[in-house]
Amino acid sequence: MPAEVSLVTGAAGFIGAHLCKRLLARGEKVHALVRPSTRLDRLDGLLDALTFHRVDLVDAAGLQAALAAIAPTCVYHLAAQTRPETGSPFIALRRAAEANLSATLTLVEALTALATPPRVMIRAATIAEYGPADMPCREDALARPATAYGAGMLATTAAIGVLTGTMPFPVINARLALCYGAGQSRAFLVAEAVDALLAGRPITLTRPEDRRDLIHVEDAVSGLVALADTVPADCPIVNIASGIAPRMDDVMARICDLAGADPRLLRVTPAAPGNKPSVLHASPELARRRLGWHAAITLEDGLRHTIAAHRAAHEASLPEVVS
């Protein structure tokens, strides 16, 4: 049986790089689609094994030519605008729609036009589409996103739903919990905390009572691959989450302890009066039943691995001392 030809958009990103490594280990032919200006630091060690295509997803002609050359059998769509815009909420919402909805529609349209379309497309969505909720959200829950990012991603999920039945392949939206792990940008809280506390710098937590469903990146990758292998076409949305949402001050305290850092470096600013803590978490029950998937890495082990990887990366970057 010929090897799967997998295309990964956003391949140089945090989750994308981990996914590429996993797919290569499975013996697949992996094509990485990245923007022309994207750095490939996270893919060090994989560059010779991957086939790169520097194309912007909004470049319809360039994308069509690349897809025709690749002829993917499976597409993992991870490219997305994950960081919120600052300033006007109107600008933030417009940017979220442009970056996520428009690019995804261009990709789906180009894939549909191929002589031999892929057998499936797995899209990385987010539990931020649900918005804050007191109970773990199931896939049929009413989505009420509270951020521009969540709204833009939900608009994309809804648009794909409108197209269902008109495309020659299924698109499955994997609503990912908040991922963390080795190689993540310090723009995200767990990565920022690990970097600061290992370096002996203070870090301030401004919303200590917020609770977040956290998942190690390797578990997220396992969920994406399980979706591609199983293709539950009657499940257009599947949560890839732990179902557990710890308080962020507890998570930060555990990072501090595991890093062996001075607890005084962790500074907590109580939320303003009336500023209700928010909870983001999702039920993984559907993934367990249909895919046989569950989060296998505990938060404790995941944080321990993340800290060890950060230490190793820091030591590898230190200049050699010549005696």
N, C-alpha and C positions, 0 to 999 in steps of 0.2 A: 504494500500500500504506500503510495507516495507521501512524502512528508507534508504536513500542513504548511501552507504559506500564510503567515500571519503578518498583518499590518498593524503597527501601533502608532497612533497619533499622540503627540505629546510625549514621545519616547524618551526625551532627555529630561523630563520632569521627575519629580520625586517618585511617584508610583510607577510611572512609565519605565524608568531605569530598572527598578526591581522586577517589573513584569518581563522586560526584555531578557533579563538574566534567566528567569524561570523558563521562558519559552525556549531559549537556546539550550538549556539543560535538558529539555524534553525532546531535543532533536529536530525542532521546527526551523524552517527557513523564515527568518524574521527581517522584515523591512521596517525601518524607522523613519517616520515622517516628522520632520522638524521645520520650524520657521528658518528662513535664511540667516537670521541674526543669532540663532540659539547657540549657546555654549554647550559643549558635550562633556563637561567635567564628570558628571555622574556616570557616564558610560565608559570611563577609562577601564581598559582591560577587555572591553567587548567590541571595540571599534572595528577590529578585523573580521569579526564574526557577523556583524550587522551590515545590511545594505541600506545606505542613507539616501533620503530624498528631501532636499531642502525646498519645500514648497509651502507657501502660506495657504491656509485652508480657504481663504476668501478669493484666491486666484483660481477661478473655475477652469480656465483653459489649462493652466499648469497642473492642476490637480487631476484633471481628466487624463492628461498624457501620462502622469506618474502612475495612476491606477491601472491604465491599460498595460503598462510595462510590468507592473507587479502581478496582476491577476490574483489578488488575494482570495484565499478560501475562508479566512476568518479575519474580522476587523475588530480591534480594540480601540475605541475612541475615548482617549483620555485627555485630549487637549481641551483646556477650559480656562477661563479667567477666574481664579480662585480668591484673589484678594480684592476686598471692596474698595471702590473709589472714595476718596475723601471729598468733602465739600458738599455741593448741592445734591440732594437725593434724586433729583430729576436726571442729573448727569450720570449718577451712579447707575440708575435703572436703565438708561439708554445704553451705557457702555456694557452693562451685563447682557442686555439683549443682543447687541451687536457682536460681542465676543463669543457668546455661547449659541444663541439661536441661529443667527445668520450663518456662522461657520458650519454648524452641524447640518443645516439644511443643504448647504452647498455640497458637503461630503456625501450625504445620503442620495442626493440627486445624481451625483457623479457615479456612485456605486450602482445605482439602479440602471444607469445607461450602459454599463459594461456588457459586452457580449456574453460573458459568463459571470454573473454576479456572485458575491460571496455567499456562503451557506448561512452566515449569521454575523450580526454586528453587536458587540457588547459595548455599551456606553457607560462610562463612569458618571453616575448622577450623585446625589448627596442627600443625606437625611435633613439637611438645612431646608429642603423643600417642604417638609412637614411644619416647620416652625416649632416654637416651644410647646411642650405638652407634658401633662402630669404622668401619663402612662406611656409605656413603649408603643410607638406607632406601628400599626400594621400597614401593609401596602394599600389597603382600601380606605385608610383614614383620610378625612378631609384635610387637604394641605393648606396651611396658612403661613407661608414664609414670612419671617420678620426682617429679612435683610435683602438688599439688592441682589446679592449673589444667589440666595435661595430662590428669589422671584425669577431671575433670569434662567436658572436651571430648571425650575418648574415649567416655565413657558416652553422650554425646549422639549421636556418630557411630554407636555400636552400636544405640541406640534407633531411629534413623532406618533403619538396616539391617533391623531387625525389621519395620518398617512398609512396607518396599519390597514392591510388589505390591498393597498395599491402597490406595495413594494414586493419584489421577488425574493425577499429574504426577511427573516424576523429581526427586529431590533429589541434587545433586552436592556432595560435601564437598571443598572446596579446602583441602588442607593447606598452609598458608602457612609459608614460612620466616620468620625474624625480620625484620620490616619496619623500615625507617628512612627518614627524609626530612624535608622541610620540614613544620613544624607538629606534630611529635610531642611528646608530653608529656615533660618532663624526668625523669619517673619511670623512663624507659628509658635504658639506659647510653649509647648513641651520642648521643642528644639531650642528656643530662646533660653528657657530655664536651665536646660542641661549645659549649654554653652557658658552661660553666666556663672552658674554655681561651680562648675569645674575650674573656671578661671578665677574664682574668688571675687566676682563682681556681684553687687546686690541686684536683686530683681524685685519689682513691685507688682503685686497681684491686686488689680482694682475691682474684680468681681469674684470674691472668694467663694461665695455660696452658689455660683452657677454650677450646674452639673452637666457633664458631657459624656456621651457614649464614645469611648476611645477604642481604636482597633490598631493592632500592630500592622505595619505595611505588608509583611509576609502573609498574614491572614487575609488581608484584602486581596492580594494577588491570587491566593488560593481560591478565594471566592469567585474572582473574575474568570479564572481558568475553569473552575467547575461549571460555571454558567455556559461557557463556550463548549465544553465537552458534553453537557447534558441537553442544552438548548430547550428549556421548558417554554416552548413558543406560546403556550396559553397563559404565561406569567410575564407580561410585558414589563413589570416592575418587581424587583426582588431586593429586599434589604440585605446588605452585607454588613452586619453590625454585631456587637457583643450582647446588646440588650441590657447592659449595665451602665449606669451613669453616675460615677463617683463625683463628689464635690471637688472643685478645682483646687481649693486650699489643701485638701487631703492629698491630691496628686502631687502638688508642689512640695509638700512636706516630705513625701516619700522620695521624690527625686533628690531633695536635699540630703536625706539620710543615706540613700544609696550612693550618692556622689561623695559622701564623707565631708560635706561642706559645713561651714559654720552656720547654724540655724539663724543667726542674726542677719545673714545675707538675704533671707526671705522676708520681705516686707509686705504686709497686708494692709490695704486701705479699705475700710468697711464701705459697703455700697451706700449711696446717698439714701436718705429716708424716702420711702415710697418707691424706690427702685427695686422692684420684685426680682428675685433670682430667676433665671431662665433654665429650662431643662431641655436638652436635645437628646433623645434616644429612640431607638427603633427595635421592633421585635424581629429576631432572626428565625422565627419559627418556620416560615415558608421555605427559607433556604435549607433549614435542617430537614424538612420533610421531602422536598423535591430534589435537592442536590446531595443530601447527606453531608452538608457542610456545616461546620460550626467554628467559632473562633477558638483555636487551639492554644494560643499563646496568652497566658494570663497577663494582667497589667503589671504585676510585680516582675515577671520574667521579661516582659517587653521593655520595661524601663531599664532593667539591669543590662539587657543586650544593647539598648540604645546608648547608654552611658559608656559601656565598654567600647563600642564602635567609635564613639566620639573621641575617647581617650586614644585609641589606636590611630585614628586619622590625625590627631594633633601630634602624636609622637612621630608619625611618618613624615610630617611636614617640617619638623625641626631641623635646622642645619646641622650637618655632621660636625662633631667636635674632634679636631685633630690635636693629639697630644704631642 
